[in-house]
Amino acid sequence: MSSTIKILNRAISERKIAVVRCNNQHAIRVIEPHVIYTTGTGEIVVECFQTRGFTESGNPPPLWTKFRIASIRSAYLLNDSFEVRVADGFDPDKMAYRHGLLSMVKLPEPELEIADDEKRQVTMKSKSLLGKLGSTIDNILSNQANTNKVH
């Protein structure tokens, strides 16, 4: 496995921002790598959300882009993390990934929306259970103390 794939794989698994330099270009690109996969023609590519830097298309970042791993001359991890770009169009079920998925970011767990009414009910039930538990423990300790006095 190439060092570029290792670095980008780590960026994906840790959701770390990376900086890459392609071919003989001096310009850098700041990316949030989301997927590494093999295309139908056998090329290994990284699909990422580019946030800064040079673009060959001339379209300014941010934008989705792909790089052939073979065209990446250098790759570095930054300490900054990124969030999975679902709202910006990341689709983990994309057909292109089915040829040979090597690495993909994990989607965030959906947050459960709990209505205020439900929160109050849960809080009241929790307090009631804690109260009953406390009473039960008091009874056990009281019975144990009485049992110890008899002996």
Beta strands, then each sheet from edge to edge (+ up, - down):
strand 1: 16-22
strand 2: 29-38
strand 3: 44-53
strand 4: 63-68
strand 5: 72-81
strand 6: 101-104
sheet 1: 4+ 3- 2+ 1- 5+
sheet 2: 4+ 3- 2+ 6-
end
